[in-house]
């Protein structure tokens, strides 16, 4: 199976984080505060012939239910799928949403709503038959849009 080589072909660009409230009475979920993070990647050639090049995509992390005293302060937060099992991360490549395992995602406040984010993920390309699974490490800035 082909290898995309994200680490050698692209890098994380400045992104954003936001919070939102969601409830679903049918499954017993009361109104709950979640966070969503978008980290765009620099356009790159995926090497997949059936996909338009360069690929423009982003890492999206959703349904992140952070245990915060202040939901507007992400400083010092460390996220992983081990600690936040319900969080879903994916990246759209090869006409598929490829699930990502968040190994570690850390937030360090730089300014009021600006954070430096350092991350390590594993992209599960094999589940959708796109390519070999691979790790991707990155560092970028995000703006927290309250």
N, C-alpha and C positions, 0 to 999 in steps of 0.2 A: 504494500500500500504506500502511496505517495506521502511525503512529509512536507508540510506547509512552511516550516521554519519561521514562525512569527518573530522569534527573538532576533534573527538576523535580517529580517525584512521590514520591520515596522517598529514604532515606538508609541507610547501613550502620549496623547495630546491633552491639553487642559480640558477638564470636564466640569460636571456639576453634580450636586446632590440636592435632594428635595425631600420633604416629609409630606405625608398624606394620611388621611384618616380613611379607614375602610371597615365595613361591617357586612356580614352575611348571616342573616338570621337562620337561613335553612341549614347551615352547618354549625350553628351555635356560636359564631364569632361576633362578639359585641364590638362596638365601635372601638377600633384599635389604631394606634399610631404606628405607621411604618415609615421606613426611609427607602429611597430609590437612588441609585448612583449610576451616572452615565460617564464612561471614559472612552472618548473617541480614539481611534488609532490612525496614525498617519497612513494615507493611501499607499497600497503596496500591490505587487503582483503575486497572487496566491499560487500561480502555477497551474491552476485548474482551467483547462481549455473550455469548459462549458460555462464559465463565469466571466462576465465583463470585467476587464482590467483597466485601470487599477481598482482594487476592491476598496470601497469606503464602508467602514463598519465601526462598531463600538462594543465595548464590554458593558453589559447592563446587569446591575445587581438589584433585585426587587424583593419585596416581602421581608425586608430586613427590620426585625422588631428589636430595636436596641434598648438595652436596660440603662436608661439615662436619667439622672436627677434633673438635668436641664436638657430638654430635647433640641435646643438650639445650639448646643455646644458639643462638637464632635472631637474636641481635643483629647488626645490620649486613647481614643477608642481603638481596640484591636478586634477585627472581625475574622472569623474563619467558619467554614461549614461545620466544623466540629462543635464550636460554641453556639452557632446560630443555625441549627439544622433546617429550619424552614426557609432560610434565605435561598433565593434562586439566582444563579448567575449564568449568563450565556453570551455567546458571540456568534453573529450571523456570518457564516462563510460557507461557500459551496452550496448555496441555496438551502441552507439548513441552520436551525438554531442549535448550536453545539453547546451542550451544558458544560459549565466550568466548575471545578472544585476549588473553592477559595481556601488556599493553604494559610495565607496571612495577608491582611489588609490593615495598615495602620494609618492613623490620622494625626497630624501635628499642625496645630494652628500657627499660621504665619501672620495673618491680619484678622480683623473682626470676622469676616465670613469666607476667608481664604485658607485652605488647608493643603499642606503637602501630603500626598498619599503615596505610600510605598506598598507594592503588592506582589504576591506570588500566587499564581493560579495554575491549574492543570486543565487544559482544554480537551474534552472528550470528543475528538473528531471521529473516532472509530464507531461510536454508537449510531451515527447517521451515515456511515460508510464514506466519509469525505476524505480522510487521511489518517495518518498515525496520530495517536494522542501525543501531546507535547506540553511542556512547561513553558510559562511565560512570566518573566519578572519585569516590573516597571516601576517608575517613579514619575509622578506628575503633580499638577496642582488642580484642585477643584474649588469651585465657588459654591457655597451653601446658599441655596435660594430658599429662603424661609417662606 
